[in-house]
Amino acid sequence: MIDNKLDLLIKNSNNLENVKSTFGMGIFKRCNALNLTLRNIDVDVEKINNCIDLIKNNSSFFSNFR
């Protein structure tokens, strides 16, 4: 069981490296990988990138959501 969690954490962490982000987001990616692993969720990079694009296209430059 622990090996499965560790494998999922490593997989999620590596997959989150392919997500669009801004400078300084590295620690948040690790936290998100851990959060998703604790919930037994695999990272879906395409869905995350689509959400990021949606937020960027529908919010102003100075928005808190960006």
C-alpha positions in Angstrom: 0.0 0.0 0.0 2.8 2.4 0.9 4.7 1.5 -2.3 1.5 2.3 -4.3 1.2 5.8 -2.6 4.9 6.5 -3.2 4.6 5.5 -6.9 1.5 7.7 -7.3 3.3 10.6 -5.6 6.3 10.3 -7.9 4.0 10.0 -10.9 1.9 13.0 -9.9 4.9 15.1 -9.2 6.5 14.3 -12.6 3.2 14.9 -14.4 2.7 18.3 -12.8 6.1 19.4 -14.2 4.2 19.4 -17.6 1.6 21.8 -16.3 1.7 25.5 -17.5 2.9 27.7 -14.6 4.6 30.9 -13.7 8.0 31.4 -12.1 8.2 30.2 -8.5 5.4 27.6 -8.6 7.7 24.7 -7.9 6.7 24.2 -4.2 3.0 24.5 -5.1 3.4 21.8 -7.6 4.8 19.5 -5.0 2.1 20.4 -2.5 -0.6 19.7 -5.2 1.1 16.4 -6.0 0.9 15.4 -2.4 -2.7 16.6 -2.1 -3.8 14.6 -5.1 -1.9 11.5 -4.0 -3.6 11.6 -0.6 -6.9 11.5 -2.5 -5.8 8.7 -4.8 -6.2 10.9 -7.8 -4.0 10.7 -11.0 -3.0 14.1 -12.4 -4.7 15.0 -15.7 -2.3 17.5 -17.2 -4.5 18.3 -20.2 -7.5 19.2 -17.9 -5.3 21.4 -15.7 -3.8 23.2 -18.7 -7.3 23.8 -20.1 -8.4 25.3 -16.8 -5.4 27.5 -16.7 -6.1 28.7 -20.2 -9.8 29.3 -19.3 -8.8 31.4 -16.3 -6.3 33.4 -18.3 -8.7 34.1 -21.1 -11.5 35.2 -18.7 -9.7 37.3 -16.1 -7.7 40.5 -16.2 -4.0 40.7 -15.8 -4.2 42.0 -12.2 -6.9 39.4 -11.2 -6.3 37.3 -8.0 -7.2 34.2 -10.0 -4.1 34.5 -12.2 
